[in-house]
């Protein structure tokens, strides 16, 4: 599996998993191979309706985003896990 396949799997999985929560603006943030474990680590960012309060939007503040780390097996192209990807800000 190449990097483009891993990203497509991760984006599709996140869209399906969080779609009922109104996930939008789903985008690739980071990707790296975990060669020791035969996995791709793909960070996907997205926003949900409650991430953007009308107060902050009215003053031009950026919408908050949620980041998820998706682990994908290279061998069988299956998602192994989805975890919160913490940021420093």
matplotlib code that plots the C-alpha trace (Angstrom):
import matplotlib.pyplot as plt

x = [0.0, 1.4, 0.9, -2.0, -3.9, -3.4, -4.6, -7.7, -8.5, -8.1, -10.1, -12.9, -13.0, -13.1, -15.8, -17.9, -17.2, -17.8, -20.3, -23.3, -21.7, -21.5, -17.8, -16.8, -13.6, -12.0, -8.3, -4.9, -2.7, 0.2, 1.3, 4.2, 5.1, 5.7, 8.0, 8.6, 4.9, 4.0, 1.5, 0.7, 0.0, -2.3, -3.5, -6.8, -8.3, -11.9, -14.4, -17.9, -20.7, -20.1, -16.4, -17.5, -19.5, -21.3, -19.6, -16.1, -17.1, -18.5, -15.1, -13.3, -11.8, -10.7, -12.8, -11.4, -10.5, -10.4, -7.4, -7.5, -4.6, -5.6, -3.4, -3.7, -2.2, -0.1, -0.6, -4.4, -5.3, -7.5, -7.9, -6.5, -7.4, -8.5, -7.3, -7.3, -4.2, -3.4, -1.9, 0.1, -2.3]
y = [0.0, 3.4, 6.7, 7.8, 4.6, 5.0, 8.6, 7.7, 4.9, 7.2, 10.0, 7.7, 6.0, 9.3, 10.6, 7.5, 7.3, 11.0, 11.8, 11.6, 14.3, 16.7, 16.3, 18.7, 20.1, 16.6, 16.9, 15.3, 16.8, 14.4, 11.0, 8.8, 5.1, 3.0, 0.5, -1.5, -2.4, -2.4, 0.5, 3.9, 6.6, 9.2, 12.3, 13.6, 16.9, 18.0, 20.4, 19.8, 22.3, 22.8, 23.7, 27.0, 29.2, 32.1, 34.5, 33.6, 33.3, 36.9, 38.3, 36.2, 33.7, 30.4, 27.4, 24.8, 21.5, 18.0, 15.8, 12.0, 9.6, 6.7, 3.5, 1.4, -2.0, -2.2, -5.9, -6.0, -2.3, -2.3, 0.5, -0.7, 2.3, 5.9, 8.0, 11.7, 13.5, 16.0, 19.4, 21.9, 24.7]
z = [0.0, -0.9, 0.9, -1.3, -0.6, 3.1, 3.1, 1.1, 3.5, 6.5, 5.1, 4.0, 7.4, 9.4, 7.1, 7.7, 11.4, 12.3, 9.5, 11.7, 13.9, 11.0, 10.3, 7.5, 6.0, 6.3, 5.3, 5.6, 8.3, 8.6, 7.4, 8.3, 8.0, 11.1, 9.4, 12.6, 12.9, 9.2, 9.6, 8.2, 10.8, 9.2, 11.0, 9.7, 10.7, 10.5, 12.1, 13.5, 14.0, 17.7, 17.0, 15.6, 18.0, 16.4, 18.8, 17.6, 14.0, 14.1, 15.0, 12.3, 14.7, 13.1, 13.5, 15.9, 14.4, 15.7, 14.8, 14.7, 14.3, 12.2, 12.2, 9.1, 8.5, 5.4, 5.1, 5.0, 4.4, 7.5, 10.0, 13.3, 15.5, 15.6, 18.5, 19.4, 18.1, 20.8, 19.7, 21.7, 21.2]

ax = plt.figure().add_subplot(projection="3d")
ax.plot(x, y, z, "-o")
ax.set_aspect("equal")
plt.show()
